[in-house]
Amino acid sequence: MLLAHTGRLGRRMDELGLDGLVATTPENIHYLTGVSSVSLEIFPYTGSAFAVVTRDRLDHPHLISSRCDLDQALDAGAGLDGAMGFGRFFREPPEHPGDLSGREQRLREWWGDDAPDTAADALAETLKRAGLASARIGVDEDAARPGLYAALAKALPGVQVRPAAAVLRWTRKAKTGPELARIAAAAAVAEQGIRAVAGIAAPGVAERDLVREFERTVAAAGGRPKFSHIKIGSAAVTGQTRPADTPLRRGDAVWFDVGCVVDGYWADIARVLTLGPPADKVARYYAAMLAGEDRALAEAHPGMTGGELFDRTVAGVRAAGVPHYRRNHVGHGIGVEVYDRVLIAEGNDDPLEAGTVVNIETPYYEFGFGAVQVEDPFVVRHDRNELLTTLGRDLAVID
């Protein structure tokens, strides 16, 4: 399944005069190909992988990886125009070629008999094969290794290289239908995790047990837990610390700010539940946070800037009962990165677009009190914005 918004990407490439594009980050490679690079995950500082697209075949990328990881090309969601490995790794030739499955045969064709020594060599060779040896190429600079540009200039003196990370970030700001489905699926998995924690919440259950239950549930549902910030009572003000053995007691609030990835796309959700009736301040402050989120959901629209949405969200919280509320931001885009465009921050002039997914959030932290927070993804529409979560957003009370 093709994920990338190729029509949008093509328009921006035309505006910038780009004949081809090279993705270097794991997120952008996944966006163009559907492949989650093993090398870039386990060797984030030294690994290399690329996706290459030409302007006339944006839906048929080329994938470049270490030879060890070349089998990942078989998982591409888009129809690859080619795949190339580099470096030393051994997969021996078949004893009986006719016995190979279709997937094995395809990998064998990509494998070839020889491989370039380095990632830069493989990229240069792929650009040649793609007809980009003397072209204007945008290279996603965010994960380009030192020496890559010099190596390309030496191997392909006719190539003009321009930075292009912003091109891909801009393209990803408006989501395609398949992307929205994946974001919603990731949110649903995170919600399962929160429901599972609520299901075991009882006096004496430790904070550490709550975290373990969330992560176990997410993994069982096909997700990968990325952060599991679950804290009891006033400890929520230290929300990103390791889970403790603190036991849950009746009357305690449990704060969640949790994230996971499903099929390459992120969820980032926040809620609060209480064991028994909530303290008055917890109830009042949570209601104010929810009012701010509700105002954002109701008033966000295409053309509104991140700064304008920030102002309205903060004003909604303040009007609902927390007049001293202040924040550095109250949300962000979300997709293949947990922070996609647009950032909902003071003064940000980046406009929302139809199809932008805003992960709206209204956290409040106070020493001696803890934290209250609600956070959800929604799609910005021309008519009515679409919430991508189904979990109740009111303060949850566990009897």
Buried (B, 14 or more C-beta within 10 A) or exposed (E): EBBBBBEBBBEBBEEBEBBBBBBBBBBBBBBBBBBBBBBBEEEEEEBBBBBBBBBEBBBBBBBBBBBBBBBBBBEBBBEBBBBBBBBEEEBEEEEEEEEEEEEBEBBBEBBEEEBBEBBBBBBBBBBBBBEBBEBBBBBBBBBBBEEBBEBBBEBBEEBBBBEBBBBBBBBBBBBBEBBBBBBBBBBBBBBBBBEBBBEBBEEEBBBBBBBBBBBEBBBEBEBBBBEBBBBBBBBBBBBEEEBBEBBBEEBBBBBBBBBBBBBBBBBBBBBBBBBEEBBEEBBBBBBBBBBBBBBBBEBBBBEBBBBBBBBBBBEBBBBBEBEEBEBEBBBBBBBBBBBBBBBBBBEBEBBBBBBBBBBBBBBBBBEEBBBBBBBBBBBBBEEEBBBBBEBEBEBBEBE
